[in-house]
Amino acid sequence: MPARGHTTGQLEGAIAERLRAGYLRDPDVSVEVERYRPIFIMGEVGSAGQYTYVPGMTVHKAIASAGGFSPRAQQADVDVTRVINGKVMTGRVLTSDPLLPGDTIYVRERLF
């Protein structure tokens, strides 16, 4: 069954429905994501690069995994690029904001 574009809850329901159709009376289905798309961290961080996404990850936690902010980093907010409905969009977010798999974080240099 194709999973792209569906939540784990939607997949659980669809699989359970198919199993009810002739296989089981009351199936109990659980779906987990085995591997998420990586996130990318660039700019004024200790070690820019590709990192593993963890569910519930915030911008601040992601930056910490990249070695933290560099001494020249703008630490109040960062730019996050994300694909939304097939369009690439970039916005300025707080470091407490959550991330999604595939996001790109860019930490800007502060002016003074």
Secondary structure as UniProt FT lines:
FT   TURN            4..5
FT   HELIX           8..20
FT   TURN            21..23
FT   STRAND          39..43
FT   STRAND          49..51
FT   TURN            55..56
FT   HELIX           59..65
FT   TURN            66..67
FT   TURN            71..72
FT   STRAND          77..84
FT   TURN            85..86
FT   STRAND          87..94
FT   TURN            95..96
FT   TURN            101..102
FT   STRAND          104..107
//
